[in-house]
Amino acid sequence: MQFIDLQRQYERIKETLNPKLQKVLSSCKFILGPEVEELEKRLAEYVGRKYCVSCSSGTDALLMPLLAWGIGKGDAIFTTPFTFIATSEVIRLVGATPVFVDIEPKTFNIDSSKLEEAIEKVVRDGKLKPKAIIPVDLFGLPANYSKILEIAKKYKLLVLEDAAQGFGGAINGSKACSFGEVSATSFFPAKPLGCYGDGGAVFTDDDELYELLVSIRVHGQGKDKYENVRLGINGRLDTLQSVVLLAKMDIFDEELQLRNNIAEKYSKLLSGKVETPYVPEGFFSCWAQYSVLAENEDHRKEILERLRQKGIPTAIYYPIPLHLQKVNSDLGYKYGDFPVSEAISKRIFSLPMHPYLKDDEIELIASSI
């Protein structure tokens, strides 16, 4: 059994995918070939944005908007400590300071009720200038953007939606990657929409920001790549990866429904055994992960060992919250600062999740728990 079974998916798409890959190989247009522009148009239409700028990874997709906005030293960026390191990493790479805000105990997303408190504290301290919020759509569930955008407007803050795990999710029909001034996603192979390597995309409706992102993606280019007018990165998406993503887009909505069917089966079978995921009314998850909570750390250890003995793969997202990571030790946070994130990190674990899980596999996993 695979945690994420890309082989089963490949068997489904290979007859359409392989000839398209061969076409790129024959054309030798490996960087920013015509398929890249085709993908960008399709992605923008899918999420309901004016522009999409593809790039080389989900991390670069988060970094590029910060560079475009001129975020830097002395700026405070508010985000969650319960996510992958890339979210705080990009903030620090541009010289800004991540200000962490604890999470909701049921959705695991940034707690909007605590966000305003954190902003007010930074304002009172006067050492940093509040500039932006980076909410994370964790495990496929969008954050509470109605509240977050309201707070951002009140304090004149920019919003960068980190939808690295969220592409395909939605709130009342509005798709992930459509919230805030700009949004970012990842096409890492394990994502609901993943390529066969690294890849990412940035979305916006802002004409000027779009032009900046296009420039930053290729070393801050001006009229061409040999005129460099600003600091940028080497952030282009390979043409081959675009072809893979285009093939997967054809079946993406169907796979999202399959993921939701599997999540529903899991939750029904696991009810009363572990704490199953919570999806608020009006929200739609793309189920990048199916994560549950054990009673405590010992209970989790017991379950994981039982699953291991049955050959069932699992993962823990995330065992160490970002404020306790060694790389962020200079920020001055300590254990106890974000009790919800810390408690969840000791109880949470993720089960196999992909569109091609079979009923007997789901039943085996559930019965083992």
Helices and strands as residue ranges (DSSP letters): H 6-27, H 34-47, E 51-55, H 58-69, E 75-79, H 86-93, E 97-100, H 112-125, E 129-134, G 138-140, H 145-154, E 158-162, E 170-171, E 174-175, E 182-186, E 200-204, H 207-217, H 239-270, E 283-284, E 290-293, H 297-309, G 322-324, G 326-331, H 339-347, E 348-351, H 359-368
